[in-house]
Amino acid sequence: MQNTKRLMDGYFNVTLSSLSSIMSAVTSSLSKHQENHLLSLFSHARLHLLYKASIHGFTAAAFHGRCDQQGPTVIVAYNAAGLVFGAYTSKDYVQSGVAVSDGEAFLYSIGGERDKPLRVGCISGKHAFTDGGSGPNFGALVFLHEDKPAVQSNPGDCFNFQGAEMHGNDLALTEFEVYRVEGLGDLLEKPWRNIQWTSERKQQLMTSIQNYLPEIQAVNQARVLLVGPVGAGKSSFFNSINSAFRGNMTCQAITGTSGTSVTTQYRAYNIKAGRRGGTLPLILCDTMGLEENADSGLNIDDVVSIFKGHMKDRYQFSSCSSILEDSPGYQKHVTLNDTIHCVAYVIDTCKVSLLSQKMLDKLTAIRKKANQLGIPQILLMTKVDEACPLVAKDLKNVYRSVYIQKKARQLSDFLGIPLSYVLPVKNYSEELELDQNTDILLFMVLDQILNYADSYFENQIREDQDGSNGPELYRSIDPRRVVSQHDEPKIV
């Protein structure tokens, strides 16, 4: 069963009632040409599909259930004449029952023999739409009329147009969609973080990562857990890091675009510096993706077991049950080498505004468990180039993009993670050659992760020095000091 829905730049779950609950993929019906024409009506915007009538139903109730209180939205109606037409409002739908004025509202039509979209503004002194419980009512165009795939046309009521130009006099709908319109903004005058985009900086970061040593003598590698929704780019992040250090594209971790998690095993990946180079002092642990439903995707109890080091590499996840002490792949006796030293939440930047409350609740629950265990956490914003065209044009704009900064602040607020712990990153996805700027962003993330892992080790040092373990278990900052070899500290 496909649980995760793909759309133009977002996803969400949709349940259809039938003899059994089935899932249908929700994707935009706009062609690239139509999408470009529609976007030309706005300034630096992106569209998030909220509602598709062929999936959710051609009813006012279905429309309001998914489109109320969503901010600026644009209606996209399709007919057999090949025209795409609709209405934009900057106001919320709230079913207030009042006439709403909106100086930014307009009707539009795409198609026919026109080179540019037809755009019709509101008649001066008239309201834009009636905010009732029926289908969207813009006076001159009333969509989902009588809960049917149809439009009622009343030219001259709030908006003036010729029916043949607007909809070709074809009022039967073949499809009906609503998108949230989100402004991307421009570039900041100054970047909100200063980055050195040089080969020297890249080499400096690589050297720092390769030479990293955990504070605790018995721990050889920092263990980092990647957690996030299905399709956020956890496995791709590992592949990108691996590629950057290997010097060529790799695909050790399985990736894909399936609606459900492609990763079904718990994997603990080592990274080598070069094809025959040494192993880096960190392990990236990949997991099944999170899903909204409690009985789907990664189980929170399994996350806690991973935190505590009880899950062995290649354990096969089950969405039906969590790992038990007598389960194959359960590790009873663990040391600090087995526990997680830093958690990296991986979130698709394109889907920040589509994160459901259920998903946020799951992430918050995981964050609470990590806090209880004293595990530092960081948040990675992936696919920044897909989220912002200005970043796609030049990755060095990532910290000058108003949109990326806005999304970083939203994620910080959503999960209660300080903004300084939120890092944009770009994974390798379609490239065949490595890119210096992409590598710099990736290495900056790893460098920060290792800094935060140090905080975990420092806390262990304080706790153990207050207890029975002596300081000889830990690495000295004085290279002249001889450090004794001891057995690994055990986790009770």
C-alpha positions as CSV (number, residue, x, y, z in Angstrom):
1,M,0.0,0.0,0.0
2,Q,1.4,3.4,-0.9
3,N,1.2,5.6,2.1
4,T,3.1,8.7,0.9
5,K,1.7,10.9,-1.8
6,R,3.9,12.6,-4.4
7,L,3.1,15.9,-5.8
8,M,4.8,18.8,-7.4
9,D,6.9,19.8,-4.4
10,G,5.1,18.1,-1.5
11,Y,3.5,15.1,-0.2
12,F,0.7,14.1,2.2
13,N,-1.5,11.1,3.0
14,V,-5.0,10.7,1.5
15,T,-7.5,8.1,2.4
16,L,-10.3,7.1,0.1
17,S,-13.3,5.2,1.5
18,S,-14.2,2.0,-0.2
19,L,-14.5,-1.6,0.8
20,S,-11.1,-1.1,2.3
21,S,-9.0,2.0,2.9
22,I,-6.8,2.5,-0.2
23,M,-4.3,5.2,-1.1
24,S,-4.0,7.1,-4.4
25,A,-1.0,9.1,-5.6
26,V,-1.7,12.8,-5.7
27,T,0.2,14.7,-8.4
28,S,-0.3,18.0,-10.2
29,S,-2.2,17.9,-13.5
30,L,-0.4,21.0,-14.7
31,S,2.0,20.5,-17.6
32,K,5.4,22.3,-17.3
33,H,4.2,24.8,-19.9
34,Q,1.0,25.5,-17.9
35,E,2.9,25.7,-14.6
36,N,5.3,28.3,-16.0
37,H,2.5,30.4,-17.4
38,L,0.7,30.2,-14.0
39,L,3.9,31.1,-12.1
40,S,4.3,34.1,-14.4
41,L,1.3,35.7,-12.7
42,F,3.3,35.8,-9.4
43,S,6.6,37.2,-8.4
44,H,9.1,34.5,-7.2
45,A,6.6,32.0,-5.9
46,R,6.2,28.3,-5.6
47,L,3.0,26.2,-5.6
48,H,2.0,23.5,-3.0
49,L,-0.8,21.2,-4.1
50,L,-3.5,21.1,-1.4
51,Y,-6.5,19.6,-3.0
52,K,-7.3,17.5,-6.1
53,A,-11.0,16.9,-6.8
54,S,-10.5,13.6,-8.7
55,I,-8.9,12.2,-5.5
56,H,-10.6,14.1,-2.7
57,G,-14.0,14.6,-4.3
58,F,-15.8,17.3,-6.2
59,T,-17.6,18.7,-3.1
60,A,-17.5,21.9,-1.1
61,A,-16.8,19.9,2.0
62,A,-13.7,18.3,0.5
63,F,-12.5,21.7,-0.7
64,H,-12.9,23.4,2.6
65,G,-11.4,20.4,4.5
66,R,-8.1,20.9,2.7
67,C,-8.1,24.5,1.7
68,D,-9.4,26.5,4.6
69,Q,-6.9,28.7,6.5
70,Q,-4.1,28.0,4.1
71,G,-3.2,31.6,3.3
72,P,-2.9,32.7,-0.4
73,T,-4.2,30.1,-2.8
74,V,-4.9,29.7,-6.5
75,I,-7.7,27.6,-8.0
76,V,-6.8,25.6,-11.1
77,A,-9.8,24.3,-13.1
78,Y,-9.5,22.1,-16.2
79,N,-12.0,21.5,-19.0
80,A,-12.3,19.5,-22.2
81,A,-11.7,22.6,-24.3
82,G,-8.1,22.4,-23.2
83,L,-8.3,25.6,-21.1
84,V,-6.9,26.0,-17.6
85,F,-8.6,28.8,-15.7
86,G,-9.3,29.8,-12.1
87,A,-8.9,32.4,-9.3
88,Y,-6.3,33.7,-6.9
89,T,-6.9,35.2,-3.5
90,S,-4.4,36.4,-0.9
91,K,-7.0,35.8,1.8
92,D,-7.9,32.7,3.9
93,Y,-11.1,30.7,3.3
94,V,-12.7,30.4,6.7
95,Q,-16.4,30.0,5.9
96,S,-17.3,33.3,7.6
97,G,-20.3,33.9,5.4
98,V,-19.2,37.4,4.5
99,A,-18.1,39.1,1.2
100,V,-14.3,39.4,1.3
101,S,-12.5,42.3,-0.4
102,D,-9.0,41.5,-1.7
103,G,-7.2,44.0,-3.9
104,E,-4.7,41.3,-5.0
105,A,-7.4,38.8,-6.2
106,F,-7.7,38.0,-9.9
107,L,-9.2,35.5,-12.3
108,Y,-7.0,34.0,-15.1
109,S,-7.1,31.7,-18.1
110,I,-4.3,29.8,-19.8
111,G,-4.5,28.1,-23.1
112,G,-6.2,28.7,-26.4
113,E,-4.3,30.8,-28.9
114,R,-2.9,33.2,-26.3
115,D,0.9,33.6,-25.8
116,K,0.3,34.9,-22.3
117,P,-2.2,34.1,-19.6
118,L,-5.4,36.2,-19.5
119,R,-5.5,38.1,-16.1
120,V,-8.7,39.8,-14.9
121,G,-8.7,42.0,-11.8
122,C,-11.7,42.7,-9.6
123,I,-14.1,45.4,-10.5
124,S,-13.4,48.6,-8.5
125,G,-15.4,48.8,-5.3
126,K,-16.6,45.1,-5.6
127,H,-15.7,42.3,-3.3
128,A,-13.5,39.4,-4.5
129,F,-15.4,36.4,-3.2
130,T,-18.1,35.3,-0.9
131,D,-16.5,33.3,2.0
132,G,-19.3,30.7,2.5
133,G,-19.6,27.0,2.9
134,S,-20.2,26.3,-0.7
135,G,-17.6,25.8,-3.4
136,P,-15.3,28.9,-4.0
137,N,-17.6,31.7,-5.1
138,F,-15.9,34.5,-7.0
139,G,-19.2,35.9,-8.2
140,A,-18.4,35.7,-11.9
141,L,-17.1,32.2,-11.4
142,V,-18.6,29.8,-8.9
143,F,-16.6,26.6,-8.7
144,L,-17.9,23.1,-7.7
145,H,-21.4,24.5,-8.3
146,E,-24.0,22.3,-6.5
147,D,-21.2,19.9,-5.5
148,K,-20.6,18.9,-9.1
149,P,-17.6,19.0,-11.4
150,A,-18.9,22.2,-12.9
151,V,-18.6,26.0,-12.9
152,Q,-21.3,28.6,-12.9
153,S,-20.3,31.6,-15.0
154,N,-21.7,35.1,-14.3
155,P,-19.5,37.6,-16.2
156,G,-19.9,41.1,-14.7
157,D,-20.4,39.9,-11.1
158,C,-17.3,41.2,-9.4
159,F,-15.2,40.4,-12.5
160,N,-15.7,41.2,-16.2
161,F,-14.6,38.9,-19.0
162,Q,-15.8,37.1,-22.1
163,G,-16.9,33.6,-21.5
164,A,-15.2,32.3,-24.7
165,E,-11.9,33.8,-23.6
166,M,-12.1,32.6,-20.0
167,H,-13.4,29.0,-20.3
168,G,-14.4,28.5,-23.9
169,N,-18.0,28.3,-22.8
170,D,-17.2,24.8,-21.5
171,L,-18.4,24.8,-17.9
172,A,-17.9,21.1,-17.2
173,L,-14.7,20.3,-15.3
174,T,-12.4,17.4,-16.1
175,E,-10.2,18.2,-13.0
176,F,-10.1,20.8,-10.2
177,E,-7.1,21.6,-8.0
178,V,-6.1,24.2,-5.4
179,Y,-2.5,25.2,-4.6
180,R,-1.1,27.2,-1.8
181,V,1.0,30.1,-3.2
182,E,4.1,30.8,-1.3
183,G,6.4,33.7,-2.1
184,L,10.1,33.0,-2.4
185,G,11.3,36.5,-1.8
186,D,14.6,37.8,-3.1
187,L,18.2,37.7,-2.0
188,L,19.4,39.2,1.3
189,E,21.8,42.0,1.0
190,K,24.1,40.1,3.3
191,P,24.2,36.3,4.0
192,W,22.8,35.2,7.3
193,R,25.9,33.0,7.7
194,N,29.3,33.7,6.3
195,I,30.7,30.8,4.2
196,Q,34.1,30.6,2.5
197,W,33.4,29.0,-0.9
198,T,37.1,28.2,-1.6
199,S,39.1,25.0,-2.3
200,E,41.2,25.9,0.8
201,R,38.1,25.9,3.0
202,K,37.0,22.5,1.5
203,Q,40.4,21.0,2.3
204,Q,40.4,22.5,5.8
205,L,37.1,20.9,6.5
206,M,38.1,17.5,5.1
207,T,41.3,17.6,7.2
208,S,39.4,18.6,10.3
209,I,36.9,15.7,9.9
210,Q,39.6,13.1,9.1
211,N,41.7,14.1,12.1
212,Y,38.8,14.1,14.5
213,L,39.2,12.0,17.7
214,P,36.4,11.4,20.2
215,E,37.0,12.7,23.7
216,I,36.8,9.2,25.1
217,Q,39.8,7.0,24.5
218,A,37.7,3.8,24.2
219,V,35.4,5.3,21.5
220,N,37.0,5.3,18.0
221,Q,34.1,6.8,16.0
222,A,31.3,9.2,16.6
223,R,28.0,7.4,15.8
224,V,25.4,9.6,14.1
225,L,21.7,8.6,13.6
226,L,19.8,10.0,10.6
227,V,16.1,10.4,11.2
228,G,13.4,11.9,9.1
229,P,10.2,11.4,7.0
230,V,10.1,9.1,3.9
231,G,11.9,10.7,1.0
232,A,13.6,13.4,3.0
233,G,17.1,12.3,1.7
234,K,18.7,10.4,4.6
235,S,20.2,7.7,2.4
236,S,21.1,10.2,-0.2
237,F,22.9,12.3,2.4
238,F,25.1,9.3,3.3
239,N,25.8,8.6,-0.4
240,S,26.7,12.3,-0.9
241,I,29.1,12.3,2.0
242,N,30.6,9.0,0.8
243,S,31.0,10.4,-2.7
244,A,32.6,13.6,-1.6
245,F,35.3,11.7,0.4
246,R,35.8,9.0,-2.2
247,G,36.2,11.5,-5.0
248,N,33.6,9.9,-7.2
249,M,29.8,9.2,-7.2
250,T,28.7,6.3,-5.1
251,C,25.4,4.6,-4.3
252,Q,26.1,2.3,-1.4
253,A,22.9,3.1,0.4
254,I,19.7,2.3,-1.5
255,T,17.7,5.3,-2.6
256,G,14.6,5.8,-4.6
257,T,11.3,7.7,-5.0
258,S,8.9,5.1,-3.7
259,G,5.9,6.3,-1.6
260,T,7.0,4.2,1.3
261,S,10.5,3.9,2.8
262,V,13.1,2.4,0.5
263,T,15.3,1.7,3.6
264,T,13.9,-1.3,5.4
265,Q,17.1,-2.2,7.4
266,Y,19.0,-0.4,10.1
267,R,22.4,0.3,8.6
268,A,25.6,1.6,10.2
269,Y,27.8,2.9,7.4
270,N,31.5,3.6,7.6
271,I,33.0,6.2,5.3
272,K,36.5,5.9,3.6
273,A,38.7,8.8,2.6
274,G,39.5,7.8,-0.9
275,R,39.0,4.5,-2.6
276,R,41.7,2.8,-0.6
277,G,41.9,5.3,2.2
278,G,41.4,5.0,5.9
279,T,38.0,4.9,7.6
280,L,36.7,8.2,8.9
281,P,36.1,8.7,12.6
282,L,32.4,8.6,12.3
283,I,29.5,6.2,11.5
284,L,26.3,7.4,9.8
285,C,23.4,5.2,10.8
286,D,20.5,5.1,8.4
287,T,16.9,4.2,9.3
288,M,13.5,3.5,7.8
289,G,11.6,6.7,7.1
290,L,9.0,8.2,9.4
291,E,5.4,8.1,8.4
292,E,2.3,9.9,9.8
293,N,0.4,6.8,10.9
294,A,1.4,5.1,14.2
295,D,1.5,1.7,12.5
296,S,3.6,2.8,9.5
297,G,7.3,3.6,9.1
298,L,9.9,3.8,11.8
299,N,8.7,2.9,15.3
300,I,9.6,5.3,18.0
301,D,10.4,2.5,20.4
302,D,13.0,1.3,17.8
303,V,14.5,4.7,17.7
304,V,15.1,4.5,21.5
305,S,16.7,1.1,21.1
306,I,19.0,2.6,18.5
307,F,19.8,5.5,20.8
308,K,20.9,3.0,23.5
309,G,22.9,0.9,21.1
310,H,20.7,-2.2,21.2
311,M,20.1,-2.6,17.5
312,K,22.7,-4.4,15.3
313,D,23.6,-3.4,11.8
314,R,21.3,-4.9,9.2
315,Y,18.4,-5.4,11.6
316,Q,15.2,-5.7,9.5
317,F,12.6,-3.2,10.6
318,S,9.0,-4.1,11.1
319,S,6.3,-1.4,11.2
320,C,4.1,-3.8,13.1
321,S,6.3,-4.3,16.1
322,S,9.4,-2.9,17.7
323,I,12.6,-4.8,18.5
324,L,12.5,-7.0,21.6
325,E,15.3,-8.4,23.8
326,D,14.8,-11.8,22.2
327,S,14.6,-10.5,18.7
328,P,17.3,-11.4,16.1
329,G,19.5,-8.4,15.9
330,Y,19.1,-7.2,19.5
331,Q,22.3,-6.4,21.2
332,K,22.1,-6.9,24.9
333,H,25.5,-5.8,26.1
334,V,26.4,-2.4,24.8
335,T,29.3,0.1,25.2
336,L,29.7,3.8,24.4
337,N,30.9,2.6,20.9
338,D,27.4,1.3,20.2
339,T,25.2,4.2,21.5
340,I,24.2,7.2,19.4
341,H,26.3,10.3,20.0
342,C,24.4,12.8,17.8
343,V,21.0,12.7,16.1
344,A,20.5,14.4,12.7
345,Y,16.9,15.1,11.7
346,V,16.6,15.2,7.9
347,I,13.8,17.3,6.4
348,D,13.0,18.1,2.8
349,T,13.0,21.9,2.5
350,C,10.3,21.7,-0.2
351,K,7.9,20.0,2.3
352,V,8.3,22.1,5.4
353,S,5.0,23.8,4.9
354,L,3.3,20.4,4.3
355,L,4.6,18.8,7.6
356,S,1.4,17.5,9.3
357,Q,0.8,17.8,13.0
358,K,1.1,14.0,13.2
359,M,4.6,14.1,11.7
360,L,5.6,17.0,13.9
361,D,4.3,15.1,17.0
362,K,6.4,12.1,16.0
363,L,9.5,14.2,15.6
364,T,8.9,16.0,18.8
365,A,8.5,12.6,20.6
366,I,11.8,11.5,19.3
367,R,13.4,14.7,20.2
368,K,12.1,14.3,23.8
369,K,13.6,10.8,24.1
370,A,17.0,12.1,22.8
371,N,16.9,15.0,25.3
372,Q,16.2,12.5,28.1
373,L,19.3,10.6,27.1
374,G,21.4,13.7,26.7
375,I,22.0,13.2,22.9
376,P,22.8,16.4,21.0
377,Q,20.6,17.0,17.9
378,I,21.0,18.9,14.6
379,L,18.5,19.5,11.8
380,L,19.5,19.1,8.1
381,M,17.4,20.9,5.4
382,T,17.9,18.9,2.2
383,K,16.9,19.8,-1.4
384,V,17.5,23.5,-0.9
385,D,18.2,23.8,-4.7
386,E,14.8,22.3,-5.5
387,A,13.1,24.6,-2.9
388,C,14.5,27.9,-4.2
389,P,15.3,28.7,-7.8
390,L,17.8,31.3,-6.7
391,V,19.8,28.6,-4.9
392,A,19.4,26.2,-7.9
393,K,21.0,28.9,-10.1
394,D,23.9,29.4,-7.7
395,L,24.4,27.3,-4.5
396,K,26.3,30.1,-2.9
397,N,23.0,31.9,-2.6
398,V,21.9,29.4,0.0
399,Y,22.5,31.7,2.9
400,R,21.3,34.8,1.0
401,S,17.9,33.3,0.1
402,V,15.0,34.9,2.0
403,Y,13.0,31.7,1.4
404,I,15.6,29.3,2.8
405,Q,16.1,31.5,5.9
406,K,12.3,31.6,6.4
407,K,12.1,27.8,6.2
408,A,15.0,27.4,8.6
409,R,13.2,29.6,11.1
410,Q,10.0,27.7,10.6
411,L,11.7,24.3,11.3
412,S,13.4,25.8,14.3
413,D,10.1,26.9,15.7
414,F,8.3,23.7,14.8
415,L,10.7,21.4,16.6
416,G,12.1,23.8,19.2
417,I,15.7,23.4,17.8
418,P,17.9,26.5,18.0
419,L,18.4,28.1,14.6
420,S,22.2,27.6,15.0
421,Y,21.5,23.9,14.9
422,V,19.6,24.1,11.6
423,L,21.8,23.6,8.5
424,P,20.9,23.7,4.8
425,V,22.5,21.1,2.6
426,K,22.4,19.8,-0.9
427,N,22.7,16.1,-1.7
428,Y,24.0,14.7,-5.0
429,S,21.0,13.4,-6.9
430,E,21.4,13.7,-10.7
431,E,25.0,14.8,-11.0
432,L,27.8,12.7,-12.5
433,E,30.6,14.9,-11.3
434,L,31.4,16.3,-7.8
435,D,31.0,20.0,-7.1
436,Q,33.1,22.1,-4.8
437,N,30.3,24.2,-3.3
438,T,28.1,21.1,-2.7
439,D,31.1,19.4,-0.9
440,I,31.7,22.5,1.3
441,L,28.0,22.4,2.5
442,L,28.2,18.7,3.2
443,F,31.5,18.9,5.0
444,M,30.3,21.9,7.1
445,V,27.4,19.7,8.3
446,L,29.7,16.8,9.2
447,D,32.1,19.2,11.0
448,Q,29.2,20.6,13.1
449,I,27.9,17.1,13.8
450,L,31.3,16.1,15.2
451,N,31.3,19.3,17.3
452,Y,28.0,18.4,18.8
453,A,29.1,14.8,19.4
454,D,31.9,16.2,21.4
455,S,29.3,17.7,23.7
456,Y,27.9,14.2,24.3
457,F,31.4,12.8,25.2
458,E,32.1,15.7,27.5
459,N,28.9,15.0,29.4
460,Q,30.0,11.4,29.8
461,I,33.4,12.5,31.1
462,R,31.7,14.7,33.7
463,E,29.4,11.9,34.8
464,D,32.1,9.3,35.0
465,Q,34.5,11.6,36.8
466,D,31.8,12.1,39.4
467,G,31.5,8.3,39.7
468,S,34.0,5.5,39.8
469,N,35.7,5.8,36.4
470,G,38.9,7.6,36.4
471,P,40.1,10.3,33.9
472,E,42.6,7.8,32.3
473,L,39.7,6.6,30.2
474,Y,39.7,9.8,28.2
475,R,42.0,11.4,25.7
476,S,44.4,14.0,26.9
477,I,44.6,17.4,25.2
478,D,48.3,17.3,26.2
479,P,50.0,15.1,23.5
480,R,52.9,14.4,25.9
481,R,50.6,12.7,28.3
482,V,50.6,8.9,28.2
483,V,47.0,7.5,28.2
484,S,46.5,4.1,29.6
485,Q,44.5,1.5,27.7
486,H,41.4,0.2,29.4
487,D,38.4,-1.8,28.6
488,E,35.5,0.1,27.0
489,P,33.2,1.8,29.5
490,K,30.0,-0.2,29.7
491,I,26.5,1.2,29.5
492,V,24.3,0.0,32.3
